[in-house]
Amino acid sequence: MMTETEIDDFVRRAEEVYATKLRTVLEPEHVDEFVVIEPDPGDFFLGKTLNEATQAARKTYPDRLTHAMRVGHKTAIRTRSGSDCQ
């Protein structure tokens, strides 16, 4: 189980990936879609719905915390998959 400090660091890193690498790539054509970011390798998963993006991320990273954002918005969502999910 991650501590609140670890979660905050995870979110910060995911949002940094979006700000520095993904914003300029995704916002021109994918506004209002969802992106799930796994910051350690910098992977991302795009979907027209939150469920679509989350399911794509879980196929690759089934037991990791994920950070979802709506492209072009400041809204962010954290979800935990696998045995930690309740």
Gaussian input, Z-matrix of N, CA and C with variables (Angstrom, degrees):
# hf/3-21g

backbone

0 1
 N
 C     1     B1
 C     2     B2     1     A1
 N     3     B3     2     A2     1     D1
 C     4     B4     3     A3     2     D2
 C     5     B5     4     A4     3     D3
 N     6     B6     5     A5     4     D4
 C     7     B7     6     A6     5     D5
 C     8     B8     7     A7     6     D6
 N     9     B9     8     A8     7     D7
 C    10    B10     9     A9     8     D8
 C    11    B11    10    A10     9     D9
 N    12    B12    11    A11    10    D10
 C    13    B13    12    A12    11    D11
 C    14    B14    13    A13    12    D12
 N    15    B15    14    A14    13    D13
 C    16    B16    15    A15    14    D14
 C    17    B17    16    A16    15    D15
 N    18    B18    17    A17    16    D16
 C    19    B19    18    A18    17    D17
 C    20    B20    19    A19    18    D18
 N    21    B21    20    A20    19    D19
 C    22    B22    21    A21    20    D20
 C    23    B23    22    A22    21    D21
 N    24    B24    23    A23    22    D22
 C    25    B25    24    A24    23    D23
 C    26    B26    25    A25    24    D24
 N    27    B27    26    A26    25    D25
 C    28    B28    27    A27    26    D26
 C    29    B29    28    A28    27    D27
 N    30    B30    29    A29    28    D28
 C    31    B31    30    A30    29    D29
 C    32    B32    31    A31    30    D30
 N    33    B33    32    A32    31    D31
 C    34    B34    33    A33    32    D32
 C    35    B35    34    A34    33    D33
 N    36    B36    35    A35    34    D34
 C    37    B37    36    A36    35    D35
 C    38    B38    37    A37    36    D36
 N    39    B39    38    A38    37    D37
 C    40    B40    39    A39    38    D38
 C    41    B41    40    A40    39    D39
 N    42    B42    41    A41    40    D40
 C    43    B43    42    A42    41    D41
 C    44    B44    43    A43    42    D42
 N    45    B45    44    A44    43    D43
 C    46    B46    45    A45    44    D44
 C    47    B47    46    A46    45    D45
 N    48    B48    47    A47    46    D46
 C    49    B49    48    A48    47    D47
 C    50    B50    49    A49    48    D48
 N    51    B51    50    A50    49    D49
 C    52    B52    51    A51    50    D50
 C    53    B53    52    A52    51    D51
 N    54    B54    53    A53    52    D52
 C    55    B55    54    A54    53    D53
 C    56    B56    55    A55    54    D54
 N    57    B57    56    A56    55    D55
 C    58    B58    57    A57    56    D56
 C    59    B59    58    A58    57    D57
 N    60    B60    59    A59    58    D58
 C    61    B61    60    A60    59    D59
 C    62    B62    61    A61    60    D60
 N    63    B63    62    A62    61    D61
 C    64    B64    63    A63    62    D62
 C    65    B65    64    A64    63    D63
 N    66    B66    65    A65    64    D64
 C    67    B67    66    A66    65    D65
 C    68    B68    67    A67    66    D66
 N    69    B69    68    A68    67    D67
 C    70    B70    69    A69    68    D68
 C    71    B71    70    A70    69    D69
 N    72    B72    71    A71    70    D70
 C    73    B73    72    A72    71    D71
 C    74    B74    73    A73    72    D72
 N    75    B75    74    A74    73    D73
 C    76    B76    75    A75    74    D74
 C    77    B77    76    A76    75    D75
 N    78    B78    77    A77    76    D76
 C    79    B79    78    A78    77    D77
 C    80    B80    79    A79    78    D78
 N    81    B81    80    A80    79    D79
 C    82    B82    81    A81    80    D80
 C    83    B83    82    A82    81    D81
 N    84    B84    83    A83    82    D82
 C    85    B85    84    A84    83    D83
 C    86    B86    85    A85    84    D84
 N    87    B87    86    A86    85    D85
 C    88    B88    87    A87    86    D86
 C    89    B89    88    A88    87    D87
 N    90    B90    89    A89    88    D88
 C    91    B91    90    A90    89    D89
 C    92    B92    91    A91    90    D90
 N    93    B93    92    A92    91    D91
 C    94    B94    93    A93    92    D92
 C    95    B95    94    A94    93    D93
 N    96    B96    95    A95    94    D94
 C    97    B97    96    A96    95    D95
 C    98    B98    97    A97    96    D96
 N    99    B99    98    A98    97    D97
 C   100   B100    99    A99    98    D98
 C   101   B101   100   A100    99    D99
 N   102   B102   101   A101   100   D100
 C   103   B103   102   A102   101   D101
 C   104   B104   103   A103   102   D102
 N   105   B105   104   A104   103   D103
 C   106   B106   105   A105   104   D104
 C   107   B107   106   A106   105   D105
 N   108   B108   107   A107   106   D106
 C   109   B109   108   A108   107   D107
 C   110   B110   109   A109   108   D108
 N   111   B111   110   A110   109   D109
 C   112   B112   111   A111   110   D110
 C   113   B113   112   A112   111   D111
 N   114   B114   113   A113   112   D112
 C   115   B115   114   A114   113   D113
 C   116   B116   115   A115   114   D114
 N   117   B117   116   A116   115   D115
 C   118   B118   117   A117   116   D116
 C   119   B119   118   A118   117   D117
 N   120   B120   119   A119   118   D118
 C   121   B121   120   A120   119   D119
 C   122   B122   121   A121   120   D120
 N   123   B123   122   A122   121   D121
 C   124   B124   123   A123   122   D122
 C   125   B125   124   A124   123   D123
 N   126   B126   125   A125   124   D124
 C   127   B127   126   A126   125   D125
 C   128   B128   127   A127   126   D126
 N   129   B129   128   A128   127   D127
 C   130   B130   129   A129   128   D128
 C   131   B131   130   A130   129   D129
 N   132   B132   131   A131   130   D130
 C   133   B133   132   A132   131   D131
 C   134   B134   133   A133   132   D132
 N   135   B135   134   A134   133   D133
 C   136   B136   135   A135   134   D134
 C   137   B137   136   A136   135   D135
 N   138   B138   137   A137   136   D136
 C   139   B139   138   A138   137   D137
 C   140   B140   139   A139   138   D138
 N   141   B141   140   A140   139   D139
 C   142   B142   141   A141   140   D140
 C   143   B143   142   A142   141   D141
 N   144   B144   143   A143   142   D142
 C   145   B145   144   A144   143   D143
 C   146   B146   145   A145   144   D144
 N   147   B147   146   A146   145   D145
 C   148   B148   147   A147   146   D146
 C   149   B149   148   A148   147   D147
 N   150   B150   149   A149   148   D148
 C   151   B151   150   A150   149   D149
 C   152   B152   151   A151   150   D150
 N   153   B153   152   A152   151   D151
 C   154   B154   153   A153   152   D152
 C   155   B155   154   A154   153   D153
 N   156   B156   155   A155   154   D154
 C   157   B157   156   A156   155   D155
 C   158   B158   157   A157   156   D156
 N   159   B159   158   A158   157   D157
 C   160   B160   159   A159   158   D158
 C   161   B161   160   A160   159   D159
 N   162   B162   161   A161   160   D160
 C   163   B163   162   A162   161   D161
 C   164   B164   163   A163   162   D162
 N   165   B165   164   A164   163   D163
 C   166   B166   165   A165   164   D164
 C   167   B167   166   A166   165   D165
 N   168   B168   167   A167   166   D166
 C   169   B169   168   A168   167   D167
 C   170   B170   169   A169   168   D168
 N   171   B171   170   A170   169   D169
 C   172   B172   171   A171   170   D170
 C   173   B173   172   A172   171   D171
 N   174   B174   173   A173   172   D172
 C   175   B175   174   A174   173   D173
 C   176   B176   175   A175   174   D174
 N   177   B177   176   A176   175   D175
 C   178   B178   177   A177   176   D176
 C   179   B179   178   A178   177   D177
 N   180   B180   179   A179   178   D178
 C   181   B181   180   A180   179   D179
 C   182   B182   181   A181   180   D180
 N   183   B183   182   A182   181   D181
 C   184   B184   183   A183   182   D182
 C   185   B185   184   A184   183   D183
 N   186   B186   185   A185   184   D184
 C   187   B187   186   A186   185   D185
 C   188   B188   187   A187   186   D186
 N   189   B189   188   A188   187   D187
 C   190   B190   189   A189   188   D188
 C   191   B191   190   A190   189   D189
 N   192   B192   191   A191   190   D190
 C   193   B193   192   A192   191   D191
 C   194   B194   193   A193   192   D192
 N   195   B195   194   A194   193   D193
 C   196   B196   195   A195   194   D194
 C   197   B197   196   A196   195   D195
 N   198   B198   197   A197   196   D196
 C   199   B199   198   A198   197   D197
 C   200   B200   199   A199   198   D198
 N   201   B201   200   A200   199   D199
 C   202   B202   201   A201   200   D200
 C   203   B203   202   A202   201   D201
 N   204   B204   203   A203   202   D202
 C   205   B205   204   A204   203   D203
 C   206   B206   205   A205   204   D204
 N   207   B207   206   A206   205   D205
 C   208   B208   207   A207   206   D206
 C   209   B209   208   A208   207   D207
 N   210   B210   209   A209   208   D208
 C   211   B211   210   A210   209   D209
 C   212   B212   211   A211   210   D210
 N   213   B213   212   A212   211   D211
 C   214   B214   213   A213   212   D212
 C   215   B215   214   A214   213   D213
 N   216   B216   215   A215   214   D214
 C   217   B217   216   A216   215   D215
 C   218   B218   217   A217   216   D216
 N   219   B219   218   A218   217   D217
 C   220   B220   219   A219   218   D218
 C   221   B221   220   A220   219   D219
 N   222   B222   221   A221   220   D220
 C   223   B223   222   A222   221   D221
 C   224   B224   223   A223   222   D222
 N   225   B225   224   A224   223   D223
 C   226   B226   225   A225   224   D224
 C   227   B227   226   A226   225   D225
 N   228   B228   227   A227   226   D226
 C   229   B229   228   A228   227   D227
 C   230   B230   229   A229   228   D228
 N   231   B231   230   A230   229   D229
 C   232   B232   231   A231   230   D230
 C   233   B233   232   A232   231   D231
 N   234   B234   233   A233   232   D232
 C   235   B235   234   A234   233   D233
 C   236   B236   235   A235   234   D234
 N   237   B237   236   A236   235   D235
 C   238   B238   237   A237   236   D236
 C   239   B239   238   A238   237   D237
 N   240   B240   239   A239   238   D238
 C   241   B241   240   A240   239   D239
 C   242   B242   241   A241   240   D240
 N   243   B243   242   A242   241   D241
 C   244   B244   243   A243   242   D242
 C   245   B245   244   A244   243   D243
 N   246   B246   245   A245   244   D244
 C   247   B247   246   A246   245   D245
 C   248   B248   247   A247   246   D246
 N   249   B249   248   A248   247   D247
 C   250   B250   249   A249   248   D248
 C   251   B251   250   A250   249   D249
 N   252   B252   251   A251   250   D250
 C   253   B253   252   A252   251   D251
 C   254   B254   253   A253   252   D252
 N   255   B255   254   A254   253   D253
 C   256   B256   255   A255   254   D254
 C   257   B257   256   A256   255   D255

   B1=1.4510
   B2=1.5275
   B3=1.3130
   B4=1.4643
   B5=1.5168
   B6=1.3320
   B7=1.4624
   B8=1.5228
   B9=1.3097
   B10=1.4638
   B11=1.5340
   B12=1.3176
   B13=1.4681
   B14=1.5211
   B15=1.3227
   B16=1.4690
   B17=1.5247
   B18=1.3235
   B19=1.4655
   B20=1.5204
   B21=1.3299
   B22=1.4686
   B23=1.5229
   B24=1.3391
   B25=1.4609
   B26=1.5344
   B27=1.3250
   B28=1.4673
   B29=1.5288
   B30=1.3186
   B31=1.4685
   B32=1.5245
   B33=1.3174
   B34=1.4578
   B35=1.5279
   B36=1.3378
   B37=1.4589
   B38=1.5250
   B39=1.3314
   B40=1.4692
   B41=1.5261
   B42=1.3244
   B43=1.4562
   B44=1.5270
   B45=1.3259
   B46=1.4652
   B47=1.5312
   B48=1.3347
   B49=1.4613
   B50=1.5249
   B51=1.3274
   B52=1.4683
   B53=1.5260
   B54=1.3308
   B55=1.4634
   B56=1.5245
   B57=1.3281
   B58=1.4631
   B59=1.5209
   B60=1.3393
   B61=1.4640
   B62=1.5237
   B63=1.3170
   B64=1.4650
   B65=1.5188
   B66=1.3163
   B67=1.4669
   B68=1.5257
   B69=1.3078
   B70=1.4684
   B71=1.5197
   B72=1.3222
   B73=1.4627
   B74=1.5311
   B75=1.3281
   B76=1.4689
   B77=1.5310
   B78=1.3182
   B79=1.4664
   B80=1.5289
   B81=1.3188
   B82=1.4589
   B83=1.5344
   B84=1.3296
   B85=1.4653
   B86=1.5238
   B87=1.3358
   B88=1.4650
   B89=1.5336
   B90=1.3298
   B91=1.4652
   B92=1.5210
   B93=1.3170
   B94=1.4654
   B95=1.5269
   B96=1.3276
   B97=1.4588
   B98=1.5242
   B99=1.3151
   B100=1.4556
   B101=1.5124
   B102=1.3243
   B103=1.4547
   B104=1.5250
   B105=1.3153
   B106=1.4605
   B107=1.5199
   B108=1.3262
   B109=1.4600
   B110=1.5226
   B111=1.3164
   B112=1.4636
   B113=1.5253
   B114=1.3334
   B115=1.4568
   B116=1.5273
   B117=1.3186
   B118=1.4615
   B119=1.5237
   B120=1.3234
   B121=1.4590
   B122=1.5316
   B123=1.3420
   B124=1.4592
   B125=1.5140
   B126=1.3323
   B127=1.4608
   B128=1.5244
   B129=1.3310
   B130=1.4592
   B131=1.5192
   B132=1.3196
   B133=1.4615
   B134=1.5184
   B135=1.3075
   B136=1.4496
   B137=1.5175
   B138=1.3294
   B139=1.4527
   B140=1.5129
   B141=1.3043
   B142=1.4702
   B143=1.5221
   B144=1.3505
   B145=1.4583
   B146=1.5283
   B147=1.3238
   B148=1.4626
   B149=1.5218
   B150=1.3097
   B151=1.4572
   B152=1.5270
   B153=1.3119
   B154=1.4631
   B155=1.5363
   B156=1.3220
   B157=1.4642
   B158=1.5215
   B159=1.3316
   B160=1.4624
   B161=1.5217
   B162=1.3089
   B163=1.4637
   B164=1.5303
   B165=1.3190
   B166=1.4685
   B167=1.5237
   B168=1.3301
   B169=1.4644
   B170=1.5189
   B171=1.3163
   B172=1.4643
   B173=1.5253
   B174=1.3152
   B175=1.4711
   B176=1.5187
   B177=1.3213
   B178=1.4573
   B179=1.5222
   B180=1.3336
   B181=1.4662
   B182=1.5306
   B183=1.3312
   B184=1.4615
   B185=1.5362
   B186=1.3081
   B187=1.4641
   B188=1.5223
   B189=1.3117
   B190=1.4631
   B191=1.5210
   B192=1.3080
   B193=1.4504
   B194=1.5185
   B195=1.3056
   B196=1.4607
   B197=1.5222
   B198=1.2925
   B199=1.4572
   B200=1.5219
   B201=1.3193
   B202=1.4595
   B203=1.5209
   B204=1.3076
   B205=1.4585
   B206=1.5205
   B207=1.2955
   B208=1.4582
   B209=1.5240
   B210=1.2852
   B211=1.4683
   B212=1.5308
   B213=1.3276
   B214=1.4498
   B215=1.5152
   B216=1.3332
   B217=1.4654
   B218=1.5204
   B219=1.3297
   B220=1.4588
   B221=1.5244
   B222=1.3013
   B223=1.4575
   B224=1.5173
   B225=1.3327
   B226=1.4602
   B227=1.5166
   B228=1.3315
   B229=1.4571
   B230=1.5131
   B231=1.3457
   B232=1.4630
   B233=1.5154
   B234=1.3036
   B235=1.4583
   B236=1.5111
   B237=1.2991
   B238=1.4494
   B239=1.5205
   B240=1.3110
   B241=1.4600
   B242=1.5267
   B243=1.2999
   B244=1.4598
   B245=1.5146
   B246=1.3189
   B247=1.4602
   B248=1.5099
   B249=1.3431
   B250=1.4572
   B251=1.5239
   B252=1.3108
   B253=1.4522
   B254=1.5150
   B255=1.3421
   B256=1.4618
   B257=1.4919
   A1=109.26
   A2=116.25
   A3=120.96
   A4=110.88
   A5=115.38
   A6=120.15
   A7=108.92
   A8=116.00
   A9=120.30
   A10=110.49
   A11=117.12
   A12=121.14
   A13=110.88
   A14=117.31
   A15=121.18
   A16=111.11
   A17=116.45
   A18=120.46
   A19=110.34
   A20=116.77
   A21=120.25
   A22=111.06
   A23=116.85
   A24=121.04
   A25=110.59
   A26=116.26
   A27=121.63
   A28=110.68
   A29=115.91
   A30=121.17
   A31=110.13
   A32=116.92
   A33=120.99
   A34=110.97
   A35=117.06
   A36=121.16
   A37=111.60
   A38=117.26
   A39=120.92
   A40=110.73
   A41=116.53
   A42=119.90
   A43=111.25
   A44=116.93
   A45=120.90
   A46=110.61
   A47=117.17
   A48=120.79
   A49=109.51
   A50=116.45
   A51=119.66
   A52=110.33
   A53=116.58
   A54=121.18
   A55=112.84
   A56=117.40
   A57=119.92
   A58=114.46
   A59=117.54
   A60=119.07
   A61=115.19
   A62=117.07
   A63=118.85
   A64=115.41
   A65=118.36
   A66=120.67
   A67=111.52
   A68=117.45
   A69=120.20
   A70=112.53
   A71=116.93
   A72=121.26
   A73=110.82
   A74=117.06
   A75=120.97
   A76=114.77
   A77=117.58
   A78=118.87
   A79=114.78
   A80=120.29
   A81=116.91
   A82=114.60
   A83=118.30
   A84=119.67
   A85=115.28
   A86=118.36
   A87=119.55
   A88=113.88
   A89=118.22
   A90=120.84
   A91=109.23
   A92=116.10
   A93=126.14
   A94=113.26
   A95=119.14
   A96=120.94
   A97=108.02
   A98=116.91
   A99=121.48
   A100=110.23
   A101=115.13
   A102=121.11
   A103=107.63
   A104=115.86
   A105=122.25
   A106=106.37
   A107=115.34
   A108=120.60
   A109=110.46
   A110=116.03
   A111=124.06
   A112=103.99
   A113=118.57
   A114=120.47
   A115=116.80
   A116=118.78
   A117=118.97
   A118=112.22
   A119=119.89
   A120=116.98
   A121=112.04
   A122=117.02
   A123=120.24
   A124=113.52
   A125=116.88
   A126=121.03
   A127=110.80
   A128=115.70
   A129=119.82
   A130=109.22
   A131=114.52
   A132=122.51
   A133=107.34
   A134=116.66
   A135=122.83
   A136=110.15
   A137=116.84
   A138=121.09
   A139=110.66
   A140=116.16
   A141=120.34
   A142=110.87
   A143=116.51
   A144=121.70
   A145=108.57
   A146=115.43
   A147=120.16
   A148=110.19
   A149=117.46
   A150=121.70
   A151=111.32
   A152=117.24
   A153=121.87
   A154=110.95
   A155=116.77
   A156=120.84
   A157=111.30
   A158=117.09
   A159=121.56
   A160=111.23
   A161=117.25
   A162=120.43
   A163=111.16
   A164=117.27
   A165=120.38
   A166=110.34
   A167=117.38
   A168=121.08
   A169=111.27
   A170=117.01
   A171=120.73
   A172=112.96
   A173=117.10
   A174=119.53
   A175=110.30
   A176=116.62
   A177=121.43
   A178=112.08
   A179=117.24
   A180=123.07
   A181=109.85
   A182=118.10
   A183=120.39
   A184=115.65
   A185=118.49
   A186=120.05
   A187=113.56
   A188=117.42
   A189=119.92
   A190=111.59
   A191=114.20
   A192=121.40
   A193=107.27
   A194=117.53
   A195=120.96
   A196=109.46
   A197=115.84
   A198=121.31
   A199=107.49
   A200=116.50
   A201=121.51
   A202=110.10
   A203=114.30
   A204=121.01
   A205=108.48
   A206=115.26
   A207=119.57
   A208=106.74
   A209=116.53
   A210=121.72
   A211=109.48
   A212=114.51
   A213=120.59
   A214=114.20
   A215=118.05
   A216=122.76
   A217=109.27
   A218=117.00
   A219=121.06
   A220=111.83
   A221=118.59
   A222=122.43
   A223=110.04
   A224=116.32
   A225=121.33
   A226=109.16
   A227=115.90
   A228=122.03
   A229=108.93
   A230=117.18
   A231=121.36
   A232=107.86
   A233=116.76
   A234=120.30
   A235=108.67
   A236=116.12
   A237=121.36
   A238=106.90
   A239=116.91
   A240=120.35
   A241=109.44
   A242=115.53
   A243=120.95
   A244=112.33
   A245=116.68
   A246=121.95
   A247=113.86
   A248=118.79
   A249=120.96
   A250=112.30
   A251=117.43
   A252=121.69
   A253=110.33
   A254=116.35
   A255=120.63
   A256=111.28
   D1=133.90
   D2=-179.28
   D3=-82.57
   D4=146.27
   D5=174.44
   D6=-78.95
   D7=165.90
   D8=178.46
   D9=-61.46
   D10=-36.85
   D11=177.66
   D12=-63.96
   D13=-42.02
   D14=177.98
   D15=-65.13
   D16=-39.49
   D17=177.97
   D18=-65.26
   D19=-43.74
   D20=178.12
   D21=-60.04
   D22=-40.90
   D23=178.48
   D24=-65.37
   D25=-41.58
   D26=177.78
   D27=-58.88
   D28=-47.84
   D29=179.82
   D30=-61.76
   D31=-44.74
   D32=179.30
   D33=-58.45
   D34=-44.38
   D35=-179.73
   D36=-66.60
   D37=-40.79
   D38=179.01
   D39=-64.48
   D40=-43.19
   D41=179.90
   D42=-68.76
   D43=-30.69
   D44=175.52
   D45=-66.77
   D46=-40.59
   D47=176.51
   D48=-60.52
   D49=-44.57
   D50=178.99
   D51=-61.25
   D52=-49.16
   D53=-175.20
   D54=-65.30
   D55=-38.69
   D56=-173.42
   D57=-94.87
   D58=-24.27
   D59=-174.60
   D60=-123.08
   D61=-30.69
   D62=-171.11
   D63=-104.06
   D64=-31.65
   D65=-174.85
   D66=-52.77
   D67=-52.67
   D68=-175.99
   D69=-68.54
   D70=-24.13
   D71=179.51
   D72=-82.57
   D73=-41.81
   D74=-172.42
   D75=-89.63
   D76=-37.63
   D77=-171.62
   D78=-64.61
   D79=-32.41
   D80=179.70
   D81=-61.62
   D82=-32.85
   D83=-174.14
   D84=-125.01
   D85=-4.23
   D86=-173.17
   D87=-127.77
   D88=22.70
   D89=178.47
   D90=-56.21
   D91=138.59
   D92=179.75
   D93=80.41
   D94=-6.01
   D95=172.30
   D96=-83.24
   D97=173.83
   D98=-179.33
   D99=-111.57
   D100=143.98
   D101=175.57
   D102=-127.13
   D103=131.17
   D104=174.49
   D105=-106.52
   D106=128.00
   D107=-173.98
   D108=-114.75
   D109=131.75
   D110=171.71
   D111=-109.60
   D112=99.59
   D113=-167.54
   D114=-69.68
   D115=-27.22
   D116=-174.65
   D117=-62.41
   D118=-50.94
   D119=173.05
   D120=-88.68
   D121=-10.33
   D122=-178.01
   D123=83.61
   D124=15.61
   D125=179.98
   D126=-73.81
   D127=151.55
   D128=175.22
   D129=-142.63
   D130=156.45
   D131=-176.89
   D132=-134.25
   D133=124.15
   D134=-174.77
   D135=-106.12
   D136=142.94
   D137=176.61
   D138=-152.55
   D139=153.66
   D140=176.94
   D141=-70.78
   D142=-24.39
   D143=175.98
   D144=-123.74
   D145=161.03
   D146=176.49
   D147=-60.75
   D148=-41.64
   D149=179.67
   D150=-60.88
   D151=-43.41
   D152=179.79
   D153=-60.27
   D154=-47.40
   D155=-179.06
   D156=-67.48
   D157=-41.05
   D158=-179.70
   D159=-65.91
   D160=-43.59
   D161=179.71
   D162=-63.00
   D163=-38.97
   D164=177.68
   D165=-63.26
   D166=-42.06
   D167=178.80
   D168=-65.19
   D169=-40.47
   D170=-177.78
   D171=-68.53
   D172=-24.62
   D173=175.62
   D174=-65.17
   D175=-37.59
   D176=-179.10
   D177=-88.47
   D178=-39.03
   D179=-176.73
   D180=-127.30
   D181=73.42
   D182=-173.03
   D183=-66.97
   D184=-22.59
   D185=-174.85
   D186=-117.61
   D187=21.75
   D188=-177.23
   D189=-111.97
   D190=153.36
   D191=170.32
   D192=-65.92
   D193=140.17
   D194=177.33
   D195=-123.49
   D196=157.93
   D197=178.75
   D198=-125.43
   D199=119.18
   D200=-178.12
   D201=-108.48
   D202=143.30
   D203=177.16
   D204=-136.77
   D205=152.39
   D206=173.29
   D207=-94.01
   D208=123.69
   D209=-175.40
   D210=-60.39
   D211=126.88
   D212=179.11
   D213=86.27
   D214=5.22
   D215=-179.61
   D216=-127.60
   D217=166.22
   D218=178.17
   D219=-95.69
   D220=4.12
   D221=-179.85
   D222=-75.53
   D223=136.90
   D224=178.04
   D225=-136.36
   D226=148.48
   D227=-178.65
   D228=-134.96
   D229=134.98
   D230=173.46
   D231=-106.86
   D232=136.65
   D233=173.44
   D234=-133.84
   D235=152.25
   D236=177.50
   D237=-119.39
   D238=131.75
   D239=-179.97
   D240=-107.46
   D241=174.85
   D242=176.74
   D243=76.83
   D244=-151.78
   D245=-173.12
   D246=-68.70
   D247=-17.99
   D248=179.36
   D249=-82.09
   D250=-10.86
   D251=-176.21
   D252=-78.41
   D253=130.38
   D254=178.07
   D255=-134.31

